[in-house]
């Protein structure tokens, strides 16, 4: 668990087109990551 002010570890996730995006690509800029846990589930 990260606490406020802690630097996030580098990670890679797919973007909306499926291309890999790495947190370090945004170093020095603001980045916002959000997800919808139930977006791909039925119902």
C-alpha positions as CSV (number, residue, x, y, z in Angstrom):
1,X,0.0,0.0,0.0
2,X,1.4,3.4,-1.0
3,X,1.1,6.4,1.3
4,X,0.5,9.9,0.2
5,X,3.7,11.5,-1.2
6,X,5.3,8.1,-2.0
7,X,6.6,7.7,-5.6
8,X,4.6,5.1,-7.4
9,X,6.6,2.1,-8.7
10,X,7.0,1.9,-12.5
11,X,4.4,-0.3,-14.2
12,X,3.1,-1.0,-17.6
13,X,-0.6,-1.3,-18.6
14,X,-2.4,-1.5,-21.9
15,X,-4.0,1.8,-23.1
16,X,-7.4,2.0,-24.7
17,X,-6.0,0.7,-28.0
18,X,-4.2,-2.2,-26.3
19,X,-0.7,-0.6,-26.7
20,X,1.5,-0.9,-23.6
21,X,2.0,2.3,-21.7
22,X,4.6,2.7,-18.9
23,X,4.3,5.1,-16.0
24,X,7.9,6.2,-16.6
25,X,6.8,7.5,-20.0
26,X,5.0,10.3,-18.1
27,X,7.9,11.2,-15.8
28,X,7.7,15.0,-15.0
29,X,4.1,15.3,-16.1
30,X,0.8,14.6,-14.4
31,X,-0.8,11.2,-15.1
32,X,-4.2,9.9,-14.1
33,X,-5.0,6.2,-14.0
34,X,-8.6,5.0,-13.6
35,X,-10.4,1.8,-14.3
36,X,-13.8,0.4,-14.1
37,X,-13.6,-3.0,-12.3
38,X,-17.0,-4.1,-13.7
39,X,-16.7,-2.7,-17.2
40,X,-16.1,-6.0,-18.9
41,X,-18.5,-8.1,-16.7
42,X,-22.0,-9.1,-17.7
43,X,-24.9,-7.4,-15.9
